[in-house]
Amino acid sequence: MMFALLSGLALAACTPVHGPLVLAGDLAAADPRFAVAPPEATAGFSPAPGSRRVFSESEVDRLGKRLGVEGKAHELCFEFAMRKLPGEDVLAAMGKAIPGAEFELVETSNFNVPEGPLTFARAALPKPPQSRPEDAVVWRGSIQYAEGRKFAVWAKVRVSVVARRVIAIRDITAGREITAADVEARDGKFFPDSERWAVAAEEVVGRKALTSVRAGSVLRANALLAGREMIARGDTVVVAVDAGAAHLSIESRAETGGGLGDVVKLRNPKSGKVFEARVTGKGLAAVRSTETAAKEK
């Protein structure tokens, strides 16, 4: 009974290790007799975080003989140095993944973790439900505690970025053409995802919703269909021209019609020449590149 108690006490005081291998330097920290051995000499593999590696008396004796250590051997216990996951470390790692974002940390892994670089990959950040964009999500990350070894962690967090989005200010039924009275561009805090969100009302006005849109919803550009023609043949069109450092607008006559994003042919009323421009709104277009007059034909 006494032997079992003493053995349990000995195992309770394990020496921390910090790499994939138990080295002679670690042995020396547990047993000063091993201080005579080269500190980088390998003794064996480290345990997994949260578990222990116990070298029996016979193992320690064999290690002592191999490393030139004399004296009576006894059991040696090793475990990875563990700690609680600091919230500030979590926020710092998230900030590296999404610079400029705001994070509200709700909960983190409540188990001890090994020391090492903490990483949260942006691609691993799940989206909250579209109906509840304010919900916190569980973002999974990892700690590299040794070469080639990672320890999984998680954190429940709300993430937002300041951005401009087009918001529906009233319900829009599926298939209905969107008008200027239906939407409004607003600055606010939104979830940072890779969706192509509309940022200006002109991007959606005149297009049709693929599905019904509730008031307060943010509009995705790919959730809309091209609507009726923004420019019809014979219309007078205001064309924005970007010619390097010069920016001007001219009025032209439409030779062909098109919807938002389409390329149409326009005639310069002064020169009579025809050129191409991309439709940017109702009665509006922009030349396709900075090569303006050279593109006329």
N, C-alpha and C positions, 0 to 999 in steps of 0.2 A: 504493500500500500504506500509506504513512504517513498519507495523508488518511483512509483507511478506519479506521485505528486511532484517530486523533484524533476522528473522528466517533463511533466506538463509545464512547470515553471520555466524550464530551460527553453522549451519551444515557444513560450510566450514572448520571449525577447529575441525576435528575429532581426538580423542585420539587413538594412535596406540595400538593394542593388538598383542600378540605373541604366542597364543595358541588356542586350540579349544573352550575354554570357556572364557567369560568375567567374571573376578573375582572382588572381592571387592577392591583389590589393583588397578585394572584398573579404577574402579569407583573413587577411591581416587585421581588418577592422573588427572581425569577430574573434580572432585568436591572435594575439601579438606575436606568437612564435613564427607566423608566416611572413613577418616583416622582412626576413632575410631573403625571401624569394622574389624574383622579378615581378613587379606588380601587374604586368600585362599578361603573365602566364595564365592560360585557360584552365579552369577547374571543372567547368561543366556548363550546361544550359541554365539560364535563369528561369524561374517559374513564371507562369502567366500572372498578370495583375490580379490581385485578390486571393492568390493561392501561395503556398510555401514550398520551398525546396529544402529538404533536410538531408544533409550528408551524414551518414551513419559513422560510428567510430571507425569501422573498418575502411570506409571510403576515405575518411580524413587521414587515417594512418597511411593508406596507399599514396594519397596526394602529398603527405609530408615526406615520404621516402623519395618520391619523384622530384620534389622541389628542394630537397636538402634540408628539411626541417626535422629537428629532434624533439623528443619529449612525448609525454603521454597524450594520445588523441582523445577527443570527445566529440559528441554530436555538434554539428553547426547548422543553424537554420537561417534561410535567406528568403526575403520577400521584396517585391517591388515597393518603392516608396509611394504611398497613396495619400490623397488629400481630397477635401471637398472641392467641387468645381466652382471657382470664384465667378460671380456674376459679371464682374468687370472684365474678366478674360473672355467670357462669352460675347459680350457686347463689342469688345475690340476685334475679335475674330469675325463677327458679323459685319462690322464696319469695313473691314478689308474686302469682304465679298461684295458688298453693295455700297460703295463710297457715296456719301451725301444722304443716305437714307436715315430715317428715324426708327428707333427700335424701342418697343415697350416689352420688357422681359416679364413674363407671367410666371414661369416655372422652369427649373432646370433639372437635369439628372440629379437624383437625391442619393446616389451611391458614390463611394469614393472612387477617384480616378487617378491614374498615374500621371506623373509630370511629363510635359512634352509639348511641342507646338500644337495648338488647337486650330482646326480648320472647319469652316462651314462653306460648302460649295453652293454658289448661287443656283446652279441647276437642280440642286436637291431641295430647294425651297418650294413647298407645295402652295397652291393658290387656295384662298378661302372660298367658301361657296359664293356663287355670284349673287345669291339672294341675301347673303350676310357678309359683305366685304369687310366688315369691322371685326370679324371673328379672329381670334388668335390661331396660329397654325403650329404644328410640331415640325421643327426644322432639325434634321439629323446631321450630326457632324462627327468628327473623329479626332483623336489625339494620337500623334505619332510618338510612341514612348520608347521605341527602339528602331534600329534600322530594319525596314521591311515589316514592322509590326504596328498595327493601329488598334485603338481602343474606341469602341462606339459610344457616343454621347448624344444627348438630345436636349432641345430647349423649346419651350412653348412661348411664342413671341408674336407680337403685332408689328408689322413692317409697313412703312409708308414712305413715299417720296412726294415732294412738292412738284406739281406738274399742272399743265392745262389740259382739260378734257372737254368734249362736247357732251352736254347733259340734255336729256329729254325733259322738257318742263311741263309736258302733258303727255297722256297716253297716246301711242301711235299704233294703229292696227296694222297687221301684216299686209303687205302689198300696197299700202297707201303711200303716196308721194309725200315726202317730208317738206314742210314749208319753214320759212324763217321764224314763224310764230311757234313752232314745235320745239325748237332747240335753243341752247345758249352755251357759249364757251365760258367756262369758269376755271379759275385757279383754285387748287385745293390739294388735299393730301390723298394719294391714291396708292394702291398696292403696286409694287414695281414688278411688272411682268413683261413678257416679250410681245404682247399683243400689239397690233397696229391700231391704236386708238385715234379717232378723229380729234384734231386740236383746233379746228376752225369751223365755224358754221357753214362756210362755203363748201366744205368737203362733203357735206351730207344733204344740203338743201337741193331739192330736185331729184334726189334718189329715192328708192323705195326700200322699205324695211323687209327683210326676208322673213322675220317673225315679229310678233307683237312686242312692242317696247313699252315698259311701264314708266310713268313719270319718275324722274330721279335717277334713271339708269344712264350709265355711260355708254356711248355709241362706239362700236368697233367698225372700222372702215370695211372690213371683210364681211360684216353682217348686213351689208346693204347691196342693193342691185342698182345698176345704172337706170336712171329714170328717163323721162322724155328728153327730147333734144334741148340742150341749153342754147344752142345756136342753130338757126334754120337758114337755108339758102336764101340769100338776099338781105339777111339781117345786117345792121351796122354793128360792128364789133370793136370794142376798145381793146387794143393789143398792148400788153406790157413788153417793152423791149429792153433787154439787158445787153449792152454792147461794151463789156469790160467795165471801165470806170463810169461810163455814161448810162443813165437810166431815164427812159422816156416812154411815152405812150402815144399811139397813133390810132386813128379811126380807119377801119378797113371794111370792105364789103365781103360777106361770106359767099364763097362759091360752092361750098358743100356744108352740110349740117353735121352735128355730132353732139354726143352727151359728154358729161364730165369726164375729163381725162383723155378724150378722143383727140386725134390729130385732124384738123380741118384745113381746107385751102381757103385762103383769103386773098383779096385783090387790093393792092395799094391804089387808092383813087387818084393820087398825083402822078405816079409813074406808070400805072396800068399793069404793073407786074404782079404775078401771083406768087405767094409764098405760103409756107406751112406754119401753123402754130398749134399749141395744145390748149384745149378748152379748160378753163379754170373756174368758170362760173357762168351764170346767166348773162349772155352778151359779153363775156370776158374771155380773153385768151392770152397766152404768152408764147413768145418764140421759143423754139426747142433748144437753142444754145446761144452762146454769145456771138456766134456768126450770124449776123442779121441780114444786112443788105446782100451779102454774098450768097445767102440762101435763096434769095428771090430768083425766080426764073421766068 
